[in-house]
């Protein structure tokens, strides 16, 4: 199990070095990209909560891996780093989902409120 954790951590370090982004930048970027891609694969609209929950579950696995690495190797761990990573990963996709839901709701309201076009 710990080998998987170390392999995952090594991959994250390699990815961060390769694309020249910090771990926090990767959290911000991958949260949004994964939400959009998972929604596309699931064939659901951007306003659906399902892709957001899948990304949340993946982020919890990532943070569990981080905690395991710290705990087993006796490194100091604080919840603040994990909370920052969770917020960075989940807040931008949350904003996207809420905007998409609001726009869908607004367009449905506009369709209901608009009088029928007699020329149509």
N, C-alpha and C positions, 0 to 999 in steps of 0.2 A: 504493500500500500504506500509506504513512504517513498519507494522508488518512483511510483506514478506521480506523487506530489513533486518530487525533485525534478522529474522530467518535464512536468507542466511548468514549473517555475523557470527551468532552463529555456524552455520554448518561449515563454513570455519575455525573458531577458533578451533572447536572440531577436525576437520580433521588434522589440523596442529599439535595439541597436541597429537593426537592419533598416527600419523605416524612419529612424531618427526622431522618434516621438517618446515622450515620457510615458510612464505607466498610467498616469492620470489622463493624459491625452488619449491614450488607447482606450481607456474606459469610456471617455466621452464619445469617441468616434465609433467604437464597436457597439456600444449600446444602441445608437441610432441605426447603424448599418444592419445589425442583426435583427432589429425590430422590423425594418423594411423588408429584408430578405426573407425572414421567417413568415411574415404576412403574405409575401408573394408566393412562397412555396405552399402555404396553407390555403391560398386563394381566398383570402378574406380582405375586407377593406382596411385601410390604414387606421380607421377609427375603432377597429375591433380590439378588445382587450386580450384576446388569446395570444398574439405574438408578444405582447408586453409581458404576460405572465411566463411565457417560455424563456424570454431573456432574463427575467427576474430569477427563475429557477437556475439558469446557467450561472448567473452572477453569484447566487448563494453557494453553488458548487465551487466556484472560483475562490470565494472568501473562506469557505471551509478548507480548501487547499492551503490558502495563505495562513490560516490559523494553525493548521496541522504542522506546517513547516516551522512556524515560530515556536509552537508548543514542544515539538519533539527535539528541536535543536537548542532549546532553552534561550532563544532570543527574546528580548523584551517585546511584548505585544500589548498594544492598547486598542480599545474598540474604536477610537477616533479615526484611525487610518482605514479601518474596514468601513465605517460609516461614510467616510469621504468617498471611498471607491464605489460604494453602493449608490450614493447620491449622484456621483458623476456618471455612473452607468445608466441609472434609471430615470433621472429627472428630464433629460432632453427627450427621450422617447415618450415620457408621460406628456410633455408639452405637445409633441406631434399628435399623439392619440387624442388629446383633449381638443386641439384645434380641428382635427378631422371630424370629430364627433360634433363639435359646435357648428362647423360649416355644413355638415349633413343635416343637422337639425334646422339650421337657418334656411337651407334650400327647401326642405320639406314644408316649413312654415310659409315660405314665400309662395310655393305652389298652391297651398291651401288658401292663402289670403288673396291671391291674384284672381280677378274675375276671368271667366272664360273668354277667349278671343272669338268674337263672332265671325271673323274672316277665316278662321282656321278650319 
